Amino acid sequence: MYSRELKSICLVFAAASFTLLPMGCKKAPPVTLTATATPPAVYAGEPVTVTATPGSVSTKKNNNVIYSWSGDGVTGNGTTASVATAAQAPGSYTVKAEVKEGKKGKEGLKPGQTADATASYTVKAFEPPTISCSASPSTIKPGDSATVTATGVSPQNRPLTYSYAASAGSVSGTGTTATYSSTGAPTGAVDVTCKVADDKGHTATASTSLNIVAPPPPPQPHAQALCSISFEKDKARPTRVDNEAKACLDEVALDLQKQADAKAVLIGQSDAKEKEKTAKQEKVAAKHKKAKVGYPAAQRAVNAKAYLVDEKGIDASRVSVTTNAEDGKKVEDYLVPAGANFGADVQGTAPVDESAVKVEKRKPLGQKHHHHAAKSETSK
């Protein structure tokens, strides 16, 4: 009986010992580590955050965990680190994270207390800028200017600078607007090139065009009718320039003074009786060389010119005298601007031979004629 109980106790102890033996020999799993970079792709200058995630870290109170980081531009000493990418060229980069655990000051000395991991990210190349270009107004006259406007866009908002060139003329300005000057440029189409550059050396160009158009020629000038002079009143001196005639000629002189390159044409006229008388005198003169012929129309024009030249100081070369076939005792005055064609504007005139028709001297009315004129006025 006693031996049977002792045997049972030994079996139980042996079984318990067998059960506890495996438990005392089990080892703690080694620490693990993973790392990720966020975001996985950036442009130079944008930040990258790398996160380390450990696994199987001991939960013992006296266990200490430390992290370390290595890589281009990486800084950090915990589970996260930052990467400065401003100085990095486009390409792929790797950051390494390491974790150690153990008693403080003895971290990582035992097997399974150290792990490392890597995380990769990419620095992308900056995209080149784009640009559009326009000119306003797009049609200008020689010597005028236009505003050139350039609109540049950098996808990554890089700083931009602008420059301009033109196939003719010149462009001044370095900002988003510039001034085109057509000075020295011929008429026709002009190409303007707008160029944008970012701080990374990327460039883009665009072009616009404008047209330099010569202004239309000025309208063709024409002869202008001025005042006319009547010679009806003085029956005794039907070709004499009286005070009323002078008033008209003063206006002609003033117009010539205002337009230094203009000329005047005076058209003398005679009535039917005077024309008939001249025709008879010409018949007589054809038989008798010393016979005189009067030309009232030409004489009136010549006398009017003499007033302009002698009294008003107008150069004789600026005043032409002509006649026409119209019926009347008068002189019609015309102003002929530079470039005007008097013959096309006023037709039917004939030039006066000023070597044959001389200026009449102004003489006072004789006593006999004066008495006759007074009598005529009384009888009216």
C-alpha positions as CSV (number, residue, x, y, z in Angstrom):
1,M,0.0,0.0,0.0
2,Y,2.7,2.4,1.0
3,S,4.8,1.5,-2.1
4,R,1.8,2.0,-4.4
5,E,1.2,5.6,-3.2
6,L,4.9,6.4,-3.4
7,K,4.9,5.2,-7.0
8,S,1.9,7.4,-7.8
9,I,3.5,10.5,-6.4
10,C,6.7,9.9,-8.4
11,L,4.7,9.5,-11.6
12,V,2.9,12.8,-11.0
13,F,6.2,14.6,-10.2
14,A,7.8,13.2,-13.3
15,A,4.8,14.2,-15.4
16,A,4.9,17.8,-14.0
17,S,8.6,18.0,-14.6
18,F,8.2,16.8,-18.2
19,T,5.5,19.5,-18.7
20,L,7.6,22.4,-17.3
21,L,10.7,21.5,-19.1
22,P,9.6,22.8,-22.6
23,M,8.2,26.0,-21.1
24,G,11.5,27.0,-19.5
25,C,13.4,26.5,-22.9
26,K,11.1,28.7,-25.2
27,K,12.9,31.8,-26.7
28,A,11.4,35.3,-27.3
29,P,10.9,36.0,-31.1
30,P,13.4,38.5,-32.7
31,V,12.3,42.1,-33.2
32,T,11.2,43.1,-36.7
33,L,11.0,46.4,-38.6
34,T,9.2,47.8,-41.7
35,A,9.5,51.3,-43.2
36,T,7.4,53.3,-45.6
37,A,8.0,56.7,-47.3
38,T,5.1,59.1,-47.7
39,P,4.5,60.4,-50.3
40,P,6.4,58.0,-52.5
41,A,7.1,60.6,-55.2
42,V,7.8,64.3,-54.8
43,Y,9.4,67.3,-56.6
44,A,12.7,68.6,-55.2
45,G,11.9,70.8,-52.2
46,E,8.8,68.9,-51.1
47,P,9.1,67.0,-47.8
48,V,9.1,63.2,-47.4
49,T,8.2,61.5,-44.1
50,V,9.5,58.0,-43.4
51,T,7.8,55.9,-40.8
52,A,9.3,52.9,-39.1
53,T,7.0,50.2,-37.7
54,P,8.6,47.7,-35.3
55,G,7.2,44.2,-34.5
56,S,7.8,41.7,-31.7
57,V,9.1,44.3,-29.3
58,S,9.6,43.0,-25.8
59,T,7.0,44.3,-23.3
60,K,9.3,44.0,-20.3
61,K,9.4,47.1,-18.2
62,N,13.2,47.3,-18.3
63,N,13.2,47.0,-22.1
64,N,14.4,50.1,-24.0
65,V,13.9,50.7,-27.7
66,I,16.0,53.1,-29.8
67,Y,15.8,54.0,-33.5
68,S,18.4,55.4,-36.0
69,W,18.1,56.6,-39.5
70,S,20.5,57.0,-42.4
71,G,20.2,58.3,-45.9
72,D,20.6,61.5,-48.0
73,G,18.9,64.4,-46.2
74,V,17.2,62.3,-43.5
75,T,16.8,63.5,-39.9
76,G,15.0,61.8,-37.1
77,N,15.5,59.5,-34.0
78,G,12.1,58.0,-33.4
79,T,9.7,56.0,-35.4
80,T,9.4,58.9,-37.9
81,A,12.1,60.8,-39.8
82,S,12.0,63.7,-42.3
83,V,13.8,63.9,-45.6
84,A,14.9,67.3,-47.0
85,T,14.7,67.0,-50.8
86,A,15.5,70.5,-51.9
87,A,19.1,69.7,-53.0
88,Q,18.3,66.3,-54.5
89,A,18.4,65.7,-58.2
90,P,15.6,63.8,-60.0
91,G,16.0,60.1,-59.3
92,S,15.3,57.3,-56.8
93,Y,16.5,57.4,-53.1
94,T,16.5,55.0,-50.2
95,V,16.3,55.7,-46.5
96,K,17.4,53.0,-44.0
97,A,15.8,52.6,-40.5
98,E,17.3,50.5,-37.7
99,V,15.7,49.5,-34.3
100,K,17.4,48.1,-31.3
101,E,16.0,46.9,-28.0
102,G,17.3,45.7,-24.7
103,K,18.3,47.0,-21.4
104,K,19.2,50.7,-21.5
105,G,22.8,51.0,-22.6
106,K,22.9,47.4,-23.8
107,E,20.3,47.7,-26.7
108,G,21.0,45.3,-29.5
109,L,23.7,43.3,-27.8
110,K,21.7,40.0,-27.8
111,P,20.6,38.1,-30.9
112,G,17.1,39.1,-32.1
113,Q,17.3,42.6,-30.5
114,T,18.2,44.4,-33.8
115,A,16.3,44.8,-37.0
116,D,16.5,47.2,-40.0
117,A,14.4,48.1,-43.0
118,T,14.5,50.5,-46.0
119,A,12.0,52.7,-47.7
120,S,12.3,54.2,-51.1
121,Y,10.9,57.4,-52.7
122,T,11.4,59.2,-56.0
123,V,12.3,62.8,-56.7
124,K,10.6,63.8,-59.9
125,A,12.0,66.1,-62.6
126,F,10.2,69.5,-62.7
127,E,7.9,70.0,-65.7
128,P,8.8,72.8,-68.0
129,P,6.6,75.9,-68.1
130,T,4.2,76.8,-70.8
131,I,3.4,80.2,-72.3
132,S,0.9,82.0,-74.5
133,C,1.5,85.3,-76.2
134,S,-0.7,88.1,-77.6
135,A,-0.3,91.7,-78.9
136,S,-2.8,94.5,-78.7
137,P,-3.7,96.2,-80.9
138,S,-2.8,93.7,-83.6
139,T,-2.8,96.4,-86.3
140,I,-0.8,99.6,-86.0
141,K,0.5,102.4,-88.1
142,P,4.2,103.0,-88.7
143,G,5.8,104.6,-85.6
144,D,3.0,103.4,-83.3
145,S,3.4,100.9,-80.4
146,A,1.5,97.8,-79.1
147,T,1.3,96.0,-75.8
148,V,2.6,92.4,-75.8
149,T,1.2,90.2,-73.0
150,A,2.7,86.8,-72.1
151,T,1.0,84.3,-69.8
152,G,3.5,81.8,-68.4
153,V,2.5,78.8,-66.2
154,S,4.8,76.6,-64.2
155,P,3.1,73.3,-63.1
156,Q,5.2,73.3,-59.9
157,N,4.9,77.1,-59.4
158,R,8.6,77.8,-60.1
159,P,9.7,81.4,-60.4
160,L,9.5,82.6,-64.0
161,T,11.4,85.2,-66.1
162,Y,10.3,86.6,-69.5
163,S,12.1,87.9,-72.6
164,Y,11.0,89.1,-76.0
165,A,12.2,89.4,-79.5
166,A,10.7,90.8,-82.8
167,S,11.4,90.2,-86.4
168,A,11.3,94.0,-87.0
169,G,11.1,96.9,-84.6
170,S,11.9,96.3,-81.0
171,V,10.3,95.0,-77.7
172,S,11.1,96.4,-74.3
173,G,10.1,94.8,-71.0
174,T,11.0,91.7,-68.9
175,G,7.7,91.1,-67.1
176,T,4.4,89.6,-68.2
177,T,3.8,92.7,-70.4
178,A,6.1,94.4,-72.7
179,T,5.9,97.3,-75.3
180,Y,6.5,96.7,-79.0
181,S,7.7,99.7,-80.9
182,S,7.4,99.8,-84.7
183,T,10.0,102.6,-85.1
184,G,12.2,101.6,-88.0
185,A,10.1,98.6,-89.0
186,P,8.7,98.4,-92.6
187,T,5.0,97.9,-93.2
188,G,3.7,94.4,-93.2
189,A,3.5,91.5,-90.7
190,V,5.8,91.4,-87.7
191,D,6.4,88.2,-85.6
192,V,6.9,88.7,-81.9
193,T,8.5,85.9,-79.8
194,C,7.7,85.5,-76.1
195,K,10.0,83.3,-74.0
196,V,9.6,82.1,-70.5
197,A,12.3,80.4,-68.3
198,D,12.1,78.9,-64.8
199,D,14.8,78.7,-62.2
200,K,15.7,75.2,-63.3
201,G,16.7,76.2,-66.8
202,H,13.5,75.0,-68.5
203,T,12.2,77.2,-71.2
204,A,9.2,77.6,-73.5
205,T,8.3,80.0,-76.3
206,A,5.2,81.2,-78.1
207,S,4.7,83.7,-80.8
208,T,2.2,86.3,-81.9
209,S,2.0,88.6,-84.9
210,L,0.9,92.1,-85.6
211,N,0.5,94.1,-88.8
212,I,2.0,97.5,-89.6
213,V,-0.3,99.2,-92.1
214,A,0.6,102.5,-93.7
215,P,-2.1,105.1,-93.2
216,P,-4.3,105.7,-96.2
217,P,-3.1,108.6,-98.3
218,P,-4.6,112.0,-97.5
219,P,-7.6,112.9,-99.6
220,Q,-6.8,114.5,-102.9
221,P,-6.9,118.3,-102.4
222,H,-9.1,120.4,-104.7
223,A,-9.3,123.9,-105.8
224,Q,-11.6,126.0,-103.6
225,A,-13.8,128.8,-104.8
226,L,-13.2,132.0,-102.9
227,C,-14.9,135.4,-103.3
228,S,-15.7,136.9,-106.7
229,I,-15.2,140.5,-107.7
230,S,-17.9,142.5,-109.6
231,F,-16.9,145.2,-112.1
232,E,-20.4,146.4,-112.9
233,K,-20.6,149.6,-110.9
234,D,-17.8,151.7,-112.4
235,K,-19.1,152.2,-116.0
236,A,-16.2,154.6,-116.8
237,R,-13.5,152.3,-115.5
238,P,-14.9,148.8,-116.0
239,T,-11.6,147.0,-115.3
240,R,-10.6,149.0,-112.2
241,V,-10.1,147.3,-108.8
242,D,-12.2,149.3,-106.5
243,N,-12.5,149.1,-102.7
244,E,-15.0,146.3,-102.8
245,A,-12.7,144.4,-105.0
246,K,-9.8,145.1,-102.6
247,A,-11.8,143.7,-99.7
248,C,-12.3,140.4,-101.6
249,L,-8.6,140.3,-102.6
250,D,-7.6,140.9,-99.0
251,E,-9.3,137.7,-98.1
252,V,-7.5,135.9,-100.9
253,A,-4.1,137.3,-99.6
254,L,-4.9,136.1,-96.1
255,D,-5.6,132.6,-97.4
256,L,-2.4,132.5,-99.3
257,Q,-0.5,133.7,-96.2
258,K,-2.1,130.9,-94.1
259,Q,-1.2,128.2,-96.7
260,A,2.3,129.0,-97.8
261,D,2.3,126.2,-100.4
262,A,-1.0,127.2,-101.9
263,K,-1.5,129.2,-105.1
264,A,-4.3,131.4,-106.4
265,V,-6.0,131.5,-109.8
266,L,-8.0,134.5,-110.9
267,I,-10.5,134.0,-113.7
268,G,-11.5,137.1,-115.6
269,Q,-14.8,137.4,-117.4
270,S,-16.4,139.8,-119.8
271,D,-20.0,140.3,-121.0
272,A,-21.4,139.8,-124.5
273,K,-21.0,143.4,-125.5
274,E,-17.4,143.4,-124.5
275,K,-16.7,140.2,-126.3
276,E,-18.4,141.6,-129.5
277,K,-16.3,144.8,-129.2
278,T,-13.1,142.8,-128.8
279,A,-13.9,140.7,-131.8
280,K,-14.4,143.8,-134.0
281,Q,-11.1,145.2,-132.7
282,E,-9.3,142.0,-133.6
283,K,-10.6,142.2,-137.2
284,V,-9.4,145.8,-137.5
285,A,-6.0,144.8,-135.9
286,A,-5.7,142.1,-138.5
287,K,-5.5,144.8,-141.2
288,H,-3.9,147.5,-139.2
289,K,-0.9,146.5,-137.1
290,K,-1.1,149.6,-134.9
291,A,-4.7,149.1,-134.0
292,K,-5.4,148.4,-130.4
293,V,-7.4,145.5,-129.0
294,G,-8.9,145.5,-125.6
295,Y,-9.4,142.3,-123.6
296,P,-11.6,143.3,-120.5
297,A,-11.7,139.8,-119.0
298,A,-7.9,139.4,-119.1
299,Q,-7.4,143.0,-118.0
300,R,-9.6,142.5,-114.9
301,A,-7.6,139.4,-113.9
302,V,-4.2,141.1,-114.4
303,N,-5.3,144.2,-112.4
304,A,-6.5,142.0,-109.5
305,K,-3.2,140.1,-109.5
306,A,-1.3,143.4,-109.4
307,Y,-3.1,144.4,-106.2
308,L,-2.2,141.1,-104.6
309,V,1.5,141.4,-105.6
310,D,2.0,145.2,-105.2
311,E,-0.2,145.9,-102.2
312,K,-0.3,142.7,-100.3
313,G,3.2,141.4,-101.0
314,I,2.1,138.1,-102.5
315,D,4.8,136.5,-104.7
316,A,3.8,136.8,-108.3
317,S,4.6,133.2,-109.0
318,R,1.8,132.1,-106.7
319,V,-0.9,133.9,-108.7
320,S,-2.1,132.8,-112.1
321,V,-4.5,134.8,-114.3
322,T,-6.9,133.1,-116.7
323,T,-10.2,133.8,-118.5
324,N,-13.2,131.8,-119.5
325,A,-16.1,132.2,-121.8
326,E,-18.8,132.9,-119.2
327,D,-20.8,136.1,-119.6
328,G,-20.2,138.7,-116.8
329,K,-18.0,141.6,-115.7
330,K,-16.2,139.9,-112.8
331,V,-13.2,138.0,-111.6
332,E,-13.6,134.7,-109.8
333,D,-10.9,133.8,-107.3
334,Y,-9.8,130.3,-106.5
335,L,-7.4,128.9,-103.9
336,V,-5.4,125.9,-105.2
337,P,-3.8,123.9,-102.3
338,A,-0.6,122.0,-102.9
339,G,-1.3,118.8,-104.9
340,A,-4.6,120.0,-106.3
341,N,-5.1,119.9,-110.1
342,F,-6.8,123.2,-111.0
343,G,-7.3,122.2,-114.6
344,A,-9.2,119.1,-113.6
345,D,-11.3,120.9,-110.9
346,V,-12.2,124.0,-113.0
347,Q,-12.4,123.4,-116.7
348,G,-12.8,125.8,-119.6
349,T,-10.2,128.4,-118.7
350,A,-7.4,129.8,-120.8
351,P,-4.2,131.4,-119.4
352,V,-3.6,135.2,-120.0
353,D,-0.5,136.3,-121.8
354,E,0.8,138.7,-119.2
355,S,3.4,140.0,-121.7
356,A,0.6,141.3,-123.9
357,V,-1.9,142.4,-121.2
358,K,-0.2,145.0,-119.0
359,V,-1.4,146.3,-115.6
360,E,-3.5,149.4,-115.8
361,K,-2.4,152.2,-113.5
362,R,-5.0,153.3,-111.0
363,K,-6.1,156.8,-112.1
364,P,-8.7,159.0,-110.5
365,L,-12.0,159.6,-112.4
366,G,-11.6,162.6,-114.7
367,Q,-13.8,165.7,-114.2
368,K,-15.9,165.1,-117.3
369,H,-16.4,161.5,-116.3
370,H,-17.1,162.4,-112.8
371,H,-19.8,164.9,-113.8
372,H,-21.3,162.4,-116.2
373,A,-21.4,159.8,-113.5
374,A,-23.0,162.2,-111.0
375,K,-25.6,163.2,-113.6
376,S,-26.4,159.6,-114.2
377,E,-26.9,159.0,-110.5
378,T,-29.2,162.1,-110.4
379,S,-31.3,160.9,-113.3
380,K,-31.9,157.5,-111.6
